[in-house]
Amino acid sequence: MELDIKTFVEEHNGKLIILDMLKDIDFGVQYDINNYQDVSQQVLNPSTNNKDSEWYISSPKTNSSNRTIPVPDVLLKDLLELKKSNEAFKKFKLTWFVLGDDQPITTHQFYSRRDLYASKAGLKRIRIHDFRHSCTSILISASTPITAVSNFLGHADSTETLETYAHLIKKDYQKITNYFDNMEQQYNQKSEE
């Protein structure tokens, strides 16, 4: 569950951003293909150096960061499981944070958990922001349309996504030749029939 939930978390310029509270997740509505989640707020810690600083809720940093993104069923199930386990606490409220309770977890706690889970899984520890890059790499490698990837990331336009991830797209050039080779093979097979 922890790794799935981290897709909703991003570190940017030393600030931990937690995008959703449990109250903002629609557990009951099924859409045509997936469930969707509005991203319209972030939780910020103004100083990663001051452990006593207050968290605050803010709108995302750009207009394009306000968006609706698909939520895979596996993540929705994990979030529902988290909600059910949290309901066992007397002080539970739907305003609890996905990563935390009535207060979001601290940056230090988040990094400690990341390190623990990476160690348990035998994986190299990566920066929190690299989860975002990993997700993007997977989407591009799966031939997700670049406009959908761009919208998912909250980029203002696809140019930003293309410029940032051009090296991944170049790796897909072989798909172009494979496509035309397969097309010719299919044509030849039909011609022989």
C-alpha positions in Angstrom: 0.0 0.0 0.0 2.7 2.5 0.9 4.4 2.5 -2.6 1.0 3.1 -4.3 0.1 6.0 -2.0 3.5 7.6 -2.8 2.3 8.3 -6.3 0.1 11.1 -4.8 3.1 12.6 -3.1 5.8 14.8 -4.6 8.8 16.6 -3.2 9.5 19.9 -4.9 12.2 22.4 -3.8 12.6 20.8 -0.4 8.9 20.9 0.4 6.8 17.8 0.9 3.6 18.1 -0.9 0.7 15.8 0.1 -2.1 16.1 -2.3 -5.2 14.6 -0.7 -7.1 14.1 2.5 -9.3 11.1 3.0 -12.4 13.2 2.8 -11.5 14.2 -0.8 -11.4 10.7 -2.1 -14.6 9.3 -3.7 -14.7 5.7 -2.7 -18.1 4.9 -4.1 -18.3 6.3 -7.6 -17.3 4.1 -10.5 -16.5 5.9 -13.8 -16.3 4.5 -17.3 -12.7 3.4 -17.2 -11.2 4.5 -13.9 -11.9 6.5 -10.8 -10.8 10.1 -10.9 -9.4 12.4 -8.2 -9.3 16.2 -8.3 -6.0 17.7 -7.4 -6.7 21.1 -6.1 -4.7 21.6 -2.9 -1.4 20.8 -1.4 0.0 20.6 2.1 3.2 22.4 2.6 5.8 22.6 5.4 7.4 26.0 4.9 10.7 24.9 6.3 12.3 21.5 6.1 15.0 22.7 8.6 12.6 23.7 11.3 10.9 20.6 12.6 8.4 22.7 14.7 7.1 24.7 11.8 3.4 24.6 11.0 2.0 22.8 8.0 -0.5 24.7 5.9 -2.9 23.9 3.0 -2.4 25.9 -0.2 -3.5 25.8 -3.8 -1.1 24.1 -6.2 1.8 26.3 -7.5 0.4 26.7 -11.0 -3.1 26.7 -12.6 -2.2 23.6 -14.6 -1.4 21.8 -11.4 -5.2 22.0 -10.7 -6.3 18.9 -12.5 -8.3 15.7 -12.4 -6.2 12.5 -12.6 -7.2 8.8 -12.9 -6.8 6.7 -9.8 -6.1 3.0 -10.5 -8.4 0.5 -8.8 -5.4 -1.0 -6.9 -4.7 2.4 -5.3 -8.3 3.1 -4.6 -8.5 -0.3 -2.8 -5.4 0.5 -0.8 -6.9 3.9 0.2 -10.1 2.3 1.2 -8.2 -0.3 3.3 -6.3 2.7 4.9 -9.6 4.5 5.6 -11.1 1.3 7.2 -8.1 0.7 9.4 -8.1 4.4 10.5 -11.8 4.2 11.4 -10.8 2.0 14.3 -9.4 5.0 16.1 -11.8 7.0 18.2 -10.4 10.3 17.1 -10.7 9.4 13.4 -12.2 12.0 11.0 -12.4 12.1 7.3 -10.2 15.2 7.4 -7.2 13.0 8.2 -4.4 13.1 5.8 -3.6 10.1 3.5 -0.1 10.1 4.9 -0.6 10.9 8.6 -3.7 11.4 10.8 -5.0 14.8 11.9 -1.5 16.1 11.0 0.4 15.1 7.9 3.5 13.0 8.6 6.7 15.0 8.9 9.3 15.2 6.2 11.6 13.2 8.4 9.0 10.5 9.0 8.4 10.3 5.3 12.1 9.9 4.5 12.5 7.3 7.2 9.6 5.2 5.8 11.0 5.5 2.3 14.4 4.3 3.5 12.8 1.4 5.5 10.7 0.2 2.6 13.5 0.5 0.0 15.7 -1.5 2.3 13.1 -4.2 2.9 12.5 -4.5 -0.8 16.2 -4.6 -1.6 15.9 -1.5 -3.7 18.2 1.5 -4.1 16.9 4.5 -2.2 15.8 7.3 -4.5 14.7 10.9 -4.0 11.0 11.3 -3.4 10.7 13.4 -6.5 12.2 10.5 -8.5 9.0 8.6 -7.9 7.3 11.1 -10.1 10.0 10.5 -12.8 9.7 6.8 -12.5 5.9 7.0 -12.9 6.4 9.2 -16.0 8.9 6.8 -17.5 6.5 3.9 -17.0 3.7 5.8 -18.6 5.8 6.9 -21.6 7.2 3.3 -22.1 3.7 2.0 -22.1 2.9 4.3 -25.0 0.5 6.5 -23.0 -0.3 9.5 -25.2 2.0 12.4 -24.3 -0.9 14.7 -23.8 -2.4 12.4 -21.2 1.0 12.1 -19.4 1.4 15.9 -19.5 -2.1 16.4 -18.0 -1.4 13.8 -15.4 1.8 15.6 -14.3 0.1 19.0 -14.3 2.4 20.4 -16.9 1.1 23.6 -18.6 1.5 22.0 -22.0 3.0 18.9 -23.7 6.1 20.7 -24.7 7.3 20.8 -21.1 6.8 17.0 -20.9 8.5 16.3 -24.3 11.5 18.5 -23.4 11.9 16.8 -20.0 11.5 13.2 -21.2 12.7 13.4 -24.8 15.5 10.8 -24.0 12.8 8.2 -23.2 10.9 8.9 -26.4 14.0 8.5 -28.5 14.3 5.0 -27.1 11.0 4.2 -28.7 12.2 4.8 -32.3 12.5 1.1 -32.8 8.7 0.9 -32.3 8.3 2.9 -35.5 10.3 0.5 -37.6 8.7 -2.5 -35.9 5.3 -1.0 -36.7 6.0 -0.7 -40.4 7.7 -4.1 -40.6 4.7 -5.7 -39.0 2.3 -3.8 -41.3 4.2 -5.1 -44.3 4.2 -8.7 -42.9 0.5 -8.5 -42.4 0.0 -7.2 -45.9 2.1 -10.0 -47.4 0.3 -12.6 -45.5 -3.1 -11.3 -46.7 -1.8 -11.2 -50.3 -0.7 -14.8 -50.1 -4.2 -15.9 -49.1 
